[in-house]
Amino acid sequence: MCFIGDGVRDPATLRQAQISISLSGVSAATTDTAQIIFMNGSISQLDHLFHVAENYRKDMDSFFAVSSVRSAFIVGGVLFFHAGVSATILISQTALFLGLVSFLVKNKNLGSSQKEIERNV
């Protein structure tokens, strides 16, 4: 549950919410309790916030899948092919490198999206 607080009586509700958002310029208690604060005082960036959250969820799902596959290769190599420490380290580091390359390719335009956000504010 997401709650957007903009008043004096909102801190108790903000504490119970899974995601709590406050607007800049409201009561200090509301601002202190919120997890996210919109500094421009409006909810115009709410759509962008949901977009960022969705991308984060997708990234975490992808990371979990890559981690699971890497772990399966390491365990399988040790159990079935009697791979040693050097082989497991090689598999682990190769997967780490591929994950880094994947992140860099996926986020090569990360700075330009921030400039677009600043233009829309």
Biopython code that builds the backbone (N, CA, C, O; Angstrom):
import numpy as np
from Bio.PDB.StructureBuilder import StructureBuilder

atoms = [
    (1, "MET", "N", (0.843, -1.168, 0.000)),
    (1, "MET", "CA", (0.000, 0.000, 0.000)),
    (1, "MET", "C", (0.892, 1.237, 0.000)),
    (1, "MET", "O", (1.857, 1.319, 0.761)),
    (2, "CYS", "N", (0.567, 2.181, -0.845)),
    (2, "CYS", "CA", (1.293, 3.443, -0.934)),
    (2, "CYS", "C", (0.401, 4.549, -0.379)),
    (2, "CYS", "O", (-0.781, 4.627, -0.715)),
    (3, "PHE", "N", (0.964, 5.393, 0.461)),
    (3, "PHE", "CA", (0.204, 6.501, 1.033)),
    (3, "PHE", "C", (0.987, 7.784, 0.811)),
    (3, "PHE", "O", (2.191, 7.845, 1.063)),
    (4, "ILE", "N", (0.294, 8.801, 0.341)),
    (4, "ILE", "CA", (0.899, 10.108, 0.136)),
    (4, "ILE", "C", (0.356, 11.035, 1.206)),
    (4, "ILE", "O", (-0.842, 11.314, 1.244)),
    (5, "GLY", "N", (1.233, 11.513, 2.073)),
    (5, "GLY", "CA", (0.817, 12.378, 3.170)),
    (5, "GLY", "C", (1.164, 13.824, 2.915)),
    (5, "GLY", "O", (2.255, 14.149, 2.447)),
    (6, "ASP", "N", (0.215, 14.686, 3.229)),
    (6, "ASP", "CA", (0.454, 16.122, 3.065)),
    (6, "ASP", "C", (-0.103, 16.930, 4.233)),
    (6, "ASP", "O", (-0.310, 18.137, 4.108)),
    (7, "GLY", "N", (-0.344, 16.280, 5.356)),
    (7, "GLY", "CA", (-0.943, 16.998, 6.476)),
    (7, "GLY", "C", (-0.346, 16.610, 7.820)),
    (7, "GLY", "O", (0.569, 15.790, 7.898)),
    (8, "VAL", "N", (-0.879, 17.215, 8.874)),
    (8, "VAL", "CA", (-0.370, 17.030, 10.226)),
    (8, "VAL", "C", (-0.746, 15.657, 10.783)),
    (8, "VAL", "O", (0.024, 15.075, 11.547)),
    (9, "ARG", "N", (-1.918, 15.129, 10.412)),
    (9, "ARG", "CA", (-2.386, 13.864, 10.980)),
    (9, "ARG", "C", (-1.901, 12.637, 10.203)),
    (9, "ARG", "O", (-2.363, 11.530, 10.478)),
    (10, "ASP", "N", (-1.003, 12.795, 9.262)),
    (10, "ASP", "CA", (-0.591, 11.691, 8.398)),
    (10, "ASP", "C", (0.547, 10.811, 8.916)),
    (10, "ASP", "O", (0.657, 9.682, 8.437)),
    (11, "PRO", "N", (1.399, 11.228, 9.850)),
    (11, "PRO", "CA", (2.537, 10.373, 10.232)),
    (11, "PRO", "C", (2.172, 8.966, 10.691)),
    (11, "PRO", "O", (2.889, 8.017, 10.374)),
    (12, "ALA", "N", (1.073, 8.806, 11.433)),
    (12, "ALA", "CA", (0.688, 7.468, 11.899)),
    (12, "ALA", "C", (0.352, 6.558, 10.721)),
    (12, "ALA", "O", (0.730, 5.387, 10.708)),
    (13, "THR", "N", (-0.351, 7.092, 9.746)),
    (13, "THR", "CA", (-0.700, 6.307, 8.563)),
    (13, "THR", "C", (0.527, 6.030, 7.711)),
    (13, "THR", "O", (0.666, 4.943, 7.151)),
    (14, "LEU", "N", (1.416, 7.007, 7.612)),
    (14, "LEU", "CA", (2.644, 6.812, 6.831)),
    (14, "LEU", "C", (3.485, 5.669, 7.408)),
    (14, "LEU", "O", (4.104, 4.919, 6.653)),
    (15, "ARG", "N", (3.514, 5.530, 8.726)),
    (15, "ARG", "CA", (4.284, 4.458, 9.360)),
    (15, "ARG", "C", (3.729, 3.082, 9.008)),
    (15, "ARG", "O", (4.484, 2.112, 8.943)),
    (16, "GLN", "N", (2.421, 2.983, 8.779)),
    (16, "GLN", "CA", (1.785, 1.703, 8.483)),
    (16, "GLN", "C", (1.877, 1.324, 7.010)),
    (16, "GLN", "O", (1.729, 0.152, 6.666)),
    (17, "ALA", "N", (2.116, 2.289, 6.147)),
    (17, "ALA", "CA", (2.138, 2.034, 4.707)),
    (17, "ALA", "C", (3.424, 1.308, 4.301)),
    (17, "ALA", "O", (4.466, 1.465, 4.937)),
    (18, "GLN", "N", (3.332, 0.514, 3.236)),
    (18, "GLN", "CA", (4.523, -0.136, 2.698)),
    (18, "GLN", "C", (5.436, 0.891, 2.036)),
    (18, "GLN", "O", (6.659, 0.808, 2.147)),
    (19, "ILE", "N", (4.842, 1.843, 1.358)),
    (19, "ILE", "CA", (5.579, 2.944, 0.734)),
    (19, "ILE", "C", (4.921, 4.234, 1.192)),
    (19, "ILE", "O", (3.721, 4.429, 1.002)),
    (20, "SER", "N", (5.706, 5.110, 1.792)),
    (20, "SER", "CA", (5.149, 6.376, 2.271)),
    (20, "SER", "C", (5.834, 7.533, 1.554)),
    (20, "SER", "O", (7.060, 7.601, 1.468)),
    (21, "ILE", "N", (5.009, 8.434, 1.047)),
    (21, "ILE", "CA", (5.488, 9.576, 0.266)),
    (21, "ILE", "C", (4.965, 10.851, 0.910)),
    (21, "ILE", "O", (3.809, 10.925, 1.328)),
    (22, "SER", "N", (5.835, 11.851, 0.982)),
    (22, "SER", "CA", (5.434, 13.145, 1.512)),
    (22, "SER", "C", (5.817, 14.219, 0.502)),
    (22, "SER", "O", (6.725, 14.044, -0.311)),
    (23, "LEU", "N", (5.110, 15.317, 0.576)),
    (23, "LEU", "CA", (5.422, 16.459, -0.277)),
    (23, "LEU", "C", (6.275, 17.442, 0.507)),
    (23, "LEU", "O", (6.107, 17.595, 1.717)),
    (24, "SER", "N", (7.171, 18.092, -0.171)),
    (24, "SER", "CA", (8.016, 19.090, 0.479)),
    (24, "SER", "C", (7.162, 20.266, 0.933)),
    (24, "SER", "O", (6.224, 20.665, 0.242)),
    (25, "GLY", "N", (7.490, 20.818, 2.094)),
    (25, "GLY", "CA", (6.782, 21.988, 2.583)),
    (25, "GLY", "C", (5.606, 21.674, 3.492)),
    (25, "GLY", "O", (4.915, 22.594, 3.929)),
    (26, "VAL", "N", (5.355, 20.395, 3.791)),
    (26, "VAL", "CA", (4.285, 20.047, 4.720)),
    (26, "VAL", "C", (4.872, 19.949, 6.116)),
    (26, "VAL", "O", (6.022, 20.334, 6.327)),
    (27, "SER", "N", (4.116, 19.447, 7.062)),
    (27, "SER", "CA", (4.575, 19.403, 8.450)),
    (27, "SER", "C", (5.866, 18.598, 8.581)),
    (27, "SER", "O", (6.110, 17.658, 7.824)),
    (28, "ALA", "N", (6.678, 18.984, 9.546)),
    (28, "ALA", "CA", (7.966, 18.329, 9.767)),
    (28, "ALA", "C", (7.780, 16.867, 10.145)),
    (28, "ALA", "O", (8.567, 16.019, 9.724)),
    (29, "ALA", "N", (6.761, 16.557, 10.925)),
    (29, "ALA", "CA", (6.514, 15.173, 11.339)),
    (29, "ALA", "C", (6.192, 14.297, 10.133)),
    (29, "ALA", "O", (6.658, 13.161, 10.052)),
    (30, "THR", "N", (5.406, 14.810, 9.202)),
    (30, "THR", "CA", (5.058, 14.057, 8.002)),
    (30, "THR", "C", (6.293, 13.841, 7.140)),
    (30, "THR", "O", (6.518, 12.739, 6.641)),
    (31, "THR", "N", (7.086, 14.877, 6.965)),
    (31, "THR", "CA", (8.299, 14.769, 6.157)),
    (31, "THR", "C", (9.299, 13.806, 6.795)),
    (31, "THR", "O", (9.949, 13.037, 6.087)),
    (32, "ASP", "N", (9.429, 13.838, 8.109)),
    (32, "ASP", "CA", (10.375, 12.957, 8.803)),
    (32, "ASP", "C", (9.959, 11.494, 8.738)),
    (32, "ASP", "O", (10.815, 10.609, 8.745)),
    (33, "THR", "N", (8.673, 11.230, 8.674)),
    (33, "THR", "CA", (8.166, 9.863, 8.687)),
    (33, "THR", "C", (8.213, 9.218, 7.305)),
    (33, "THR", "O", (8.348, 7.999, 7.199)),
    (34, "ALA", "N", (8.106, 10.007, 6.263)),
    (34, "ALA", "CA", (8.005, 9.470, 4.901)),
    (34, "ALA", "C", (9.317, 8.841, 4.437)),
    (34, "ALA", "O", (10.404, 9.269, 4.823)),
    (35, "GLN", "N", (9.183, 7.815, 3.601)),
    (35, "GLN", "CA", (10.344, 7.173, 2.985)),
    (35, "GLN", "C", (10.810, 7.942, 1.758)),
    (35, "GLN", "O", (12.001, 7.970, 1.448)),
    (36, "ILE", "N", (9.868, 8.562, 1.064)),
    (36, "ILE", "CA", (10.163, 9.315, -0.157)),
    (36, "ILE", "C", (9.571, 10.707, -0.004)),
    (36, "ILE", "O", (8.438, 10.860, 0.453)),
    (37, "ILE", "N", (10.341, 11.723, -0.387)),
    (37, "ILE", "CA", (9.867, 13.110, -0.300)),
    (37, "ILE", "C", (9.972, 13.741, -1.684)),
    (37, "ILE", "O", (11.053, 13.784, -2.271)),
    (38, "PHE", "N", (8.847, 14.231, -2.205)),
    (38, "PHE", "CA", (8.856, 14.961, -3.464)),
    (38, "PHE", "C", (9.212, 16.406, -3.158)),
    (38, "PHE", "O", (8.429, 17.129, -2.541)),
    (39, "MET", "N", (10.380, 16.819, -3.583)),
    (39, "MET", "CA", (10.905, 18.128, -3.213)),
    (39, "MET", "C", (10.210, 19.287, -3.926)),
    (39, "MET", "O", (10.272, 20.420, -3.448)),
    (40, "ASN", "N", (9.549, 19.031, -5.061)),
    (40, "ASN", "CA", (8.883, 20.130, -5.768)),
    (40, "ASN", "C", (7.483, 20.411, -5.225)),
    (40, "ASN", "O", (6.809, 21.318, -5.713)),
    (41, "GLY", "N", (7.034, 19.652, -4.227)),
    (41, "GLY", "CA", (5.752, 19.926, -3.593)),
    (41, "GLY", "C", (4.544, 19.431, -4.344)),
    (41, "GLY", "O", (3.416, 19.729, -3.951)),
    (42, "SER", "N", (4.741, 18.673, -5.431)),
    (42, "SER", "CA", (3.603, 18.127, -6.175)),
    (42, "SER", "C", (3.864, 16.653, -6.470)),
    (42, "SER", "O", (4.979, 16.160, -6.296)),
    (43, "ILE", "N", (2.829, 15.963, -6.916)),
    (43, "ILE", "CA", (2.968, 14.543, -7.216)),
    (43, "ILE", "C", (3.223, 14.297, -8.700)),
    (43, "ILE", "O", (2.944, 13.210, -9.206)),
    (44, "SER", "N", (3.745, 15.289, -9.392)),
    (44, "SER", "CA", (3.972, 15.159, -10.834)),
    (44, "SER", "C", (4.978, 14.067, -11.182)),
    (44, "SER", "O", (4.936, 13.532, -12.290)),
    (45, "GLN", "N", (5.875, 13.727, -10.269)),
    (45, "GLN", "CA", (6.884, 12.705, -10.547)),
    (45, "GLN", "C", (6.456, 11.308, -10.085)),
    (45, "GLN", "O", (7.269, 10.384, -10.095)),
    (46, "LEU", "N", (5.211, 11.144, -9.689)),
    (46, "LEU", "CA", (4.733, 9.858, -9.196)),
    (46, "LEU", "C", (4.834, 8.770, -10.264)),
    (46, "LEU", "O", (5.203, 7.636, -9.956)),
    (47, "ASP", "N", (4.512, 9.100, -11.506)),
    (47, "ASP", "CA", (4.607, 8.133, -12.593)),
    (47, "ASP", "C", (6.057, 7.674, -12.769)),
    (47, "ASP", "O", (6.321, 6.488, -12.970)),
    (48, "HIS", "N", (6.982, 8.614, -12.692)),
    (48, "HIS", "CA", (8.400, 8.254, -12.807)),
    (48, "HIS", "C", (8.837, 7.364, -11.646)),
    (48, "HIS", "O", (9.625, 6.438, -11.838)),
    (49, "LEU", "N", (8.336, 7.636, -10.453)),
    (49, "LEU", "CA", (8.665, 6.818, -9.293)),
    (49, "LEU", "C", (8.217, 5.377, -9.507)),
    (49, "LEU", "O", (8.965, 4.448, -9.200)),
    (50, "PHE", "N", (7.012, 5.175, -10.027)),
    (50, "PHE", "CA", (6.528, 3.825, -10.290)),
    (50, "PHE", "C", (7.354, 3.145, -11.386)),
    (50, "PHE", "O", (7.587, 1.937, -11.344)),
    (51, "HIS", "N", (7.787, 3.933, -12.359)),
    (51, "HIS", "CA", (8.645, 3.395, -13.424)),
    (51, "HIS", "C", (9.984, 2.927, -12.848)),
    (51, "HIS", "O", (10.465, 1.849, -13.197)),
    (52, "VAL", "N", (10.578, 3.722, -11.980)),
    (52, "VAL", "CA", (11.838, 3.350, -11.339)),
    (52, "VAL", "C", (11.650, 2.092, -10.495)),
    (52, "VAL", "O", (12.496, 1.199, -10.522)),
    (53, "ALA", "N", (10.562, 2.014, -9.755)),
    (53, "ALA", "CA", (10.290, 0.845, -8.916)),
    (53, "ALA", "C", (10.115, -0.414, -9.767)),
    (53, "ALA", "O", (10.597, -1.485, -9.398)),
    (54, "GLU", "N", (9.440, -0.288, -10.886)),
    (54, "GLU", "CA", (9.250, -1.442, -11.776)),
    (54, "GLU", "C", (10.583, -1.896, -12.368)),
    (54, "GLU", "O", (10.852, -3.094, -12.451)),
    (55, "ASN", "N", (11.417, -0.938, -12.779)),
    (55, "ASN", "CA", (12.741, -1.297, -13.295)),
    (55, "ASN", "C", (13.586, -1.971, -12.220)),
    (55, "ASN", "O", (14.320, -2.917, -12.508)),
    (56, "TYR", "N", (13.487, -1.492, -10.993)),
    (56, "TYR", "CA", (14.221, -2.098, -9.885)),
    (56, "TYR", "C", (13.769, -3.544, -9.667)),
    (56, "TYR", "O", (14.596, -4.433, -9.466)),
    (57, "ARG", "N", (12.467, -3.771, -9.706)),
    (57, "ARG", "CA", (11.941, -5.125, -9.530)),
    (57, "ARG", "C", (12.439, -6.051, -10.634)),
    (57, "ARG", "O", (12.829, -7.188, -10.367)),
    (58, "LYS", "N", (12.427, -5.564, -11.876)),
    (58, "LYS", "CA", (12.923, -6.367, -12.998)),
    (58, "LYS", "C", (14.407, -6.673, -12.844)),
    (58, "LYS", "O", (14.850, -7.788, -13.123)),
    (59, "ASP", "N", (15.173, -5.684, -12.401)),
    (59, "ASP", "CA", (16.606, -5.893, -12.185)),
    (59, "ASP", "C", (16.853, -6.933, -11.102)),
    (59, "ASP", "O", (17.740, -7.775, -11.244)),
    (60, "MET", "N", (16.085, -6.885, -10.028)),
    (60, "MET", "CA", (16.254, -7.851, -8.945)),
    (60, "MET", "C", (15.868, -9.261, -9.397)),
    (60, "MET", "O", (16.523, -10.234, -9.022)),
    (61, "ASP", "N", (14.804, -9.374, -10.204)),
    (61, "ASP", "CA", (14.423, -10.675, -10.753)),
    (61, "ASP", "C", (15.523, -11.224, -11.653)),
    (61, "ASP", "O", (15.848, -12.410, -11.600)),
    (62, "SER", "N", (16.090, -10.353, -12.477)),
    (62, "SER", "CA", (17.182, -10.755, -13.361)),
    (62, "SER", "C", (18.400, -11.179, -12.558)),
    (62, "SER", "O", (19.032, -12.188, -12.873)),
    (63, "PHE", "N", (18.735, -10.416, -11.521)),
    (63, "PHE", "CA", (19.876, -10.751, -10.679)),
    (63, "PHE", "C", (19.676, -12.101, -10.003)),
    (63, "PHE", "O", (20.608, -12.902, -9.926)),
    (64, "PHE", "N", (18.476, -12.356, -9.518)),
    (64, "PHE", "CA", (18.180, -13.635, -8.876)),
    (64, "PHE", "C", (18.346, -14.784, -9.860)),
    (64, "PHE", "O", (18.909, -15.823, -9.515)),
    (65, "ALA", "N", (17.855, -14.599, -11.092)),
    (65, "ALA", "CA", (17.974, -15.655, -12.101)),
    (65, "ALA", "C", (19.435, -15.934, -12.429)),
    (65, "ALA", "O", (19.843, -17.093, -12.502)),
    (66, "VAL", "N", (20.216, -14.892, -12.627)),
    (66, "VAL", "CA", (21.639, -15.072, -12.941)),
    (66, "VAL", "C", (22.356, -15.735, -11.777)),
    (66, "VAL", "O", (23.190, -16.615, -11.988)),
    (67, "SER", "N", (22.048, -15.330, -10.562)),
    (67, "SER", "CA", (22.661, -15.929, -9.376)),
    (67, "SER", "C", (22.314, -17.401, -9.253)),
    (67, "SER", "O", (23.168, -18.225, -8.925)),
    (68, "SER", "N", (21.065, -17.724, -9.518)),
    (68, "SER", "CA", (20.632, -19.111, -9.420)),
    (68, "SER", "C", (21.328, -19.989, -10.457)),
    (68, "SER", "O", (21.770, -21.095, -10.145)),
    (69, "VAL", "N", (21.422, -19.500, -11.680)),
    (69, "VAL", "CA", (22.087, -20.261, -12.739)),
    (69, "VAL", "C", (23.570, -20.433, -12.410)),
    (69, "VAL", "O", (24.116, -21.526, -12.559)),
    (70, "ARG", "N", (24.212, -19.372, -11.968)),
    (70, "ARG", "CA", (25.632, -19.446, -11.603)),
    (70, "ARG", "C", (25.840, -20.475, -10.488)),
    (70, "ARG", "O", (26.756, -21.294, -10.553)),
    (71, "SER", "N", (24.993, -20.425, -9.482)),
    (71, "SER", "CA", (25.113, -21.368, -8.368)),
    (71, "SER", "C", (24.878, -22.797, -8.827)),
    (71, "SER", "O", (25.563, -23.714, -8.375)),
    (72, "ALA", "N", (23.918, -22.996, -9.719)),
    (72, "ALA", "CA", (23.647, -24.334, -10.234)),
    (72, "ALA", "C", (24.855, -24.870, -11.012)),
    (72, "ALA", "O", (25.204, -26.044, -10.889)),
    (73, "PHE", "N", (25.490, -24.008, -11.810)),
    (73, "PHE", "CA", (26.687, -24.434, -12.532)),
    (73, "PHE", "C", (27.810, -24.810, -11.573)),
    (73, "PHE", "O", (28.504, -25.804, -11.786)),
    (74, "ILE", "N", (27.989, -24.032, -10.534)),
    (74, "ILE", "CA", (29.059, -24.308, -9.580)),
    (74, "ILE", "C", (28.791, -25.617, -8.838)),
    (74, "ILE", "O", (29.675, -26.468, -8.739)),
    (75, "VAL", "N", (27.586, -25.777, -8.322)),
    (75, "VAL", "CA", (27.250, -27.003, -7.595)),
    (75, "VAL", "C", (27.304, -28.218, -8.524)),
    (75, "VAL", "O", (27.832, -29.267, -8.154)),
    (76, "GLY", "N", (26.757, -28.069, -9.727)),
    (76, "GLY", "CA", (26.801, -29.165, -10.698)),
    (76, "GLY", "C", (28.219, -29.528, -11.086)),
    (76, "GLY", "O", (28.553, -30.704, -11.230)),
    (77, "GLY", "N", (29.057, -28.506, -11.255)),
    (77, "GLY", "CA", (30.455, -28.776, -11.592)),
    (77, "GLY", "C", (31.178, -29.523, -10.495)),
    (77, "GLY", "O", (31.977, -30.419, -10.768)),
    (78, "VAL", "N", (30.903, -29.159, -9.258)),
    (78, "VAL", "CA", (31.559, -29.830, -8.134)),
    (78, "VAL", "C", (31.033, -31.256, -7.982)),
    (78, "VAL", "O", (31.823, -32.184, -7.805)),
    (79, "LEU", "N", (29.714, -31.449, -8.048)),
    (79, "LEU", "CA", (29.136, -32.768, -7.815)),
    (79, "LEU", "C", (29.352, -33.748, -8.965)),
    (79, "LEU", "O", (29.687, -34.909, -8.730)),
    (80, "PHE", "N", (29.167, -33.298, -10.197)),
    (80, "PHE", "CA", (29.183, -34.223, -11.325)),
    (80, "PHE", "C", (30.509, -34.258, -12.080)),
    (80, "PHE", "O", (30.868, -35.291, -12.646)),
    (81, "PHE", "N", (31.228, -33.165, -12.097)),
    (81, "PHE", "CA", (32.472, -33.119, -12.863)),
    (81, "PHE", "C", (33.701, -32.990, -11.966)),
    (81, "PHE", "O", (34.823, -32.853, -12.455)),
    (82, "HIS", "N", (33.487, -33.034, -10.663)),
    (82, "HIS", "CA", (34.571, -32.949, -9.681)),
    (82, "HIS", "C", (35.457, -31.727, -9.921)),
    (82, "HIS", "O", (36.683, -31.799, -9.851)),
    (83, "ALA", "N", (34.801, -30.615, -10.204)),
    (83, "ALA", "CA", (35.526, -29.366, -10.441)),
    (83, "ALA", "C", (36.178, -28.904, -9.146)),
    (83, "ALA", "O", (35.627, -29.091, -8.061)),
    (84, "GLY", "N", (37.320, -28.317, -9.266)),
    (84, "GLY", "CA", (38.036, -27.842, -8.100)),
    (84, "GLY", "C", (37.718, -26.394, -7.796)),
    (84, "GLY", "O", (36.817, -25.793, -8.381)),
    (85, "VAL", "N", (38.470, -25.860, -6.879)),
    (85, "VAL", "CA", (38.269, -24.479, -6.436)),
    (85, "VAL", "C", (38.512, -23.501, -7.581)),
    (85, "VAL", "O", (37.763, -22.537, -7.741)),
    (86, "SER", "N", (39.545, -23.740, -8.371)),
    (86, "SER", "CA", (39.864, -22.803, -9.456)),
    (86, "SER", "C", (38.748, -22.751, -10.499)),
    (86, "SER", "O", (38.441, -21.677, -11.016)),
    (87, "ALA", "N", (38.142, -23.888, -10.812)),
    (87, "ALA", "CA", (37.045, -23.906, -11.784)),
    (87, "ALA", "C", (35.823, -23.172, -11.243)),
    (87, "ALA", "O", (35.158, -22.447, -11.983)),
    (88, "THR", "N", (35.523, -23.354, -9.964)),
    (88, "THR", "CA", (34.363, -22.671, -9.399)),
    (88, "THR", "C", (34.592, -21.162, -9.319)),
    (88, "THR", "O", (33.666, -20.378, -9.526)),
    (89, "ILE", "N", (35.813, -20.764, -9.022)),
    (89, "ILE", "CA", (36.129, -19.330, -9.010)),
    (89, "ILE", "C", (36.023, -18.760, -10.418)),
    (89, "ILE", "O", (35.524, -17.648, -10.597)),
    (90, "LEU", "N", (36.481, -19.499, -11.412)),
    (90, "LEU", "CA", (36.395, -19.050, -12.803)),
    (90, "LEU", "C", (34.942, -18.877, -13.232)),
    (90, "LEU", "O", (34.597, -17.880, -13.866)),
    (91, "ILE", "N", (34.092, -19.836, -12.892)),
    (91, "ILE", "CA", (32.665, -19.732, -13.232)),
    (91, "ILE", "C", (32.044, -18.524, -12.536)),
    (91, "ILE", "O", (31.298, -17.760, -13.150)),
    (92, "SER", "N", (32.353, -18.360, -11.267)),
    (92, "SER", "CA", (31.786, -17.260, -10.497)),
    (92, "SER", "C", (32.216, -15.906, -11.054)),
    (92, "SER", "O", (31.383, -15.013, -11.210)),
    (93, "GLN", "N", (33.485, -15.745, -11.352)),
    (93, "GLN", "CA", (33.989, -14.469, -11.854)),
    (93, "GLN", "C", (33.504, -14.186, -13.272)),
    (93, "GLN", "O", (33.262, -13.030, -13.621)),
    (94, "THR", "N", (33.360, -15.221, -14.088)),
    (94, "THR", "CA", (32.816, -15.041, -15.434)),
    (94, "THR", "C", (31.372, -14.557, -15.358)),
    (94, "THR", "O", (30.986, -13.647, -16.092)),
    (95, "ALA", "N", (30.585, -15.145, -14.494)),
    (95, "ALA", "CA", (29.191, -14.717, -14.324)),
    (95, "ALA", "C", (29.127, -13.284, -13.799)),
    (95, "ALA", "O", (28.269, -12.507, -14.219)),
    (96, "LEU", "N", (30.027, -12.931, -12.886)),
    (96, "LEU", "CA", (30.071, -11.561, -12.366)),
    (96, "LEU", "C", (30.386, -10.571, -13.481)),
    (96, "LEU", "O", (29.753, -9.519, -13.577)),
    (97, "PHE", "N", (31.361, -10.902, -14.322)),
    (97, "PHE", "CA", (31.729, -10.035, -15.442)),
    (97, "PHE", "C", (30.570, -9.883, -16.426)),
    (97, "PHE", "O", (30.283, -8.775, -16.880)),
    (98, "LEU", "N", (29.902, -10.995, -16.759)),
    (98, "LEU", "CA", (28.765, -10.923, -17.683)),
    (98, "LEU", "C", (27.621, -10.099, -17.099)),
    (98, "LEU", "O", (26.947, -9.373, -17.831)),
    (99, "GLY", "N", (27.398, -10.202, -15.801)),
    (99, "GLY", "CA", (26.375, -9.378, -15.159)),
    (99, "GLY", "C", (26.713, -7.903, -15.216)),
    (99, "GLY", "O", (25.829, -7.073, -15.430)),
    (100, "LEU", "N", (27.979, -7.563, -15.027)),
    (100, "LEU", "CA", (28.417, -6.170, -15.111)),
    (100, "LEU", "C", (28.253, -5.628, -16.524)),
    (100, "LEU", "O", (27.775, -4.508, -16.705)),
    (101, "VAL", "N", (28.644, -6.407, -17.523)),
    (101, "VAL", "CA", (28.482, -5.987, -18.918)),
    (101, "VAL", "C", (27.005, -5.791, -19.239)),
    (101, "VAL", "O", (26.634, -4.819, -19.897)),
    (102, "SER", "N", (26.164, -6.708, -18.776)),
    (102, "SER", "CA", (24.726, -6.591, -19.009)),
    (102, "SER", "C", (24.165, -5.311, -18.399)),
    (102, "SER", "O", (23.367, -4.617, -19.029)),
    (103, "PHE", "N", (24.581, -4.996, -17.174)),
    (103, "PHE", "CA", (24.126, -3.768, -16.519)),
    (103, "PHE", "C", (24.572, -2.536, -17.292)),
    (103, "PHE", "O", (23.782, -1.614, -17.496)),
    (104, "LEU", "N", (25.824, -2.508, -17.721)),
    (104, "LEU", "CA", (26.342, -1.340, -18.428)),
    (104, "LEU", "C", (25.652, -1.137, -19.773)),
    (104, "LEU", "O", (25.373, -0.002, -20.159)),
    (105, "VAL", "N", (25.375, -2.214, -20.482)),
    (105, "VAL", "CA", (24.688, -2.107, -21.768)),
    (105, "VAL", "C", (23.255, -1.628, -21.562)),
    (105, "VAL", "O", (22.759, -0.778, -22.301)),
    (106, "LYS", "N", (22.599, -2.185, -20.549)),
    (106, "LYS", "CA", (21.205, -1.829, -20.281)),
    (106, "LYS", "C", (21.063, -0.380, -19.831)),
    (106, "LYS", "O", (20.071, 0.266, -20.165)),
    (107, "ASN", "N", (22.023, 0.143, -19.086)),
    (107, "ASN", "CA", (21.915, 1.474, -18.498)),
    (107, "ASN", "C", (22.851, 2.497, -19.126)),
    (107, "ASN", "O", (23.277, 3.432, -18.448)),
    (108, "LYS", "N", (23.178, 2.343, -20.397)),
    (108, "LYS", "CA", (24.096, 3.281, -21.033)),
    (108, "LYS", "C", (23.503, 4.678, -21.178)),
    (108, "LYS", "O", (24.254, 5.646, -21.301)),
    (109, "ASN", "N", (22.189, 4.811, -21.168)),
    (109, "ASN", "CA", (21.541, 6.115, -21.299)),
    (109, "ASN", "C", (20.990, 6.607, -19.969)),
    (109, "ASN", "O", (20.047, 7.398, -19.955)),
    (110, "LEU", "N", (21.549, 6.163, -18.862)),
    (110, "LEU", "CA", (21.024, 6.498, -17.543)),
    (110, "LEU", "C", (21.065, 7.996, -17.272)),
    (110, "LEU", "O", (20.112, 8.538, -16.711)),
    (111, "GLY", "N", (22.129, 8.672, -17.650)),
    (111, "GLY", "CA", (22.249, 10.112, -17.415)),
    (111, "GLY", "C", (21.273, 10.929, -18.232)),
    (111, "GLY", "O", (20.794, 11.960, -17.759)),
    (112, "SER", "N", (20.961, 10.498, -19.454)),
    (112, "SER", "CA", (20.042, 11.268, -20.289)),
    (112, "SER", "C", (18.622, 11.232, -19.739)),
    (112, "SER", "O", (17.885, 12.206, -19.895)),
    (113, "SER", "N", (18.213, 10.123, -19.093)),
    (113, "SER", "CA", (16.868, 10.072, -18.523)),
    (113, "SER", "C", (16.745, 11.029, -17.336)),
    (113, "SER", "O", (15.669, 11.582, -17.106)),
    (114, "GLN", "N", (17.820, 11.233, -16.583)),
    (114, "GLN", "CA", (17.801, 12.185, -15.475)),
    (114, "GLN", "C", (17.628, 13.606, -16.013)),
    (114, "GLN", "O", (16.894, 14.402, -15.426)),
    (115, "LYS", "N", (18.290, 13.929, -17.116)),
    (115, "LYS", "CA", (18.140, 15.264, -17.718)),
    (115, "LYS", "C", (16.718, 15.479, -18.205)),
    (115, "LYS", "O", (16.190, 16.587, -18.109)),
    (116, "GLU", "N", (16.089, 14.423, -18.730)),
    (116, "GLU", "CA", (14.702, 14.523, -19.182)),
    (116, "GLU", "C", (13.777, 14.806, -18.005)),
    (116, "GLU", "O", (12.842, 15.596, -18.133)),
    (117, "ILE", "N", (14.020, 14.180, -16.876)),
    (117, "ILE", "CA", (13.205, 14.405, -15.680)),
    (117, "ILE", "C", (13.323, 15.853, -15.232)),
    (117, "ILE", "O", (12.321, 16.492, -14.913)),
    (118, "GLU", "N", (14.547, 16.371, -15.206)),
    (118, "GLU", "CA", (14.763, 17.739, -14.767)),
    (118, "GLU", "C", (14.091, 18.755, -15.702)),
    (118, "GLU", "O", (13.645, 19.813, -15.257)),
    (119, "ARG", "N", (14.021, 18.429, -16.994)),
    (119, "ARG", "CA", (13.334, 19.308, -17.943)),
    (119, "ARG", "C", (11.837, 19.346, -17.681)),
    (119, "ARG", "O", (11.206, 20.391, -17.842)),
    (120, "ASN", "N", (11.257, 18.207, -17.275)),
    (120, "ASN", "CA", (9.804, 18.112, -17.078)),
    (120, "ASN", "C", (9.345, 18.750, -15.768)),
    (120, "ASN", "O", (8.153, 18.997, -15.590)),
    (121, "VAL", "N", (10.270, 19.020, -14.855)),
    (121, "VAL", "CA", (9.870, 19.577, -13.551)),
    (121, "VAL", "C", (9.573, 21.008, -13.648)),
    (121, "VAL", "O", (9.222, 21.634, -12.648)),
]
sb = StructureBuilder()
sb.init_structure("model")
sb.init_model(0)
sb.init_chain("A")
sb.init_seg("    ")
for serial, (resi, resn, name, xyz) in enumerate(atoms, 1):
    if name == "N":
        sb.init_residue(resn, " ", resi, " ")
    sb.init_atom(name, np.array(xyz, "f"), 0.0, 1.0, " ", f" {name:<3s}", serial, name[0])
structure = sb.get_structure()
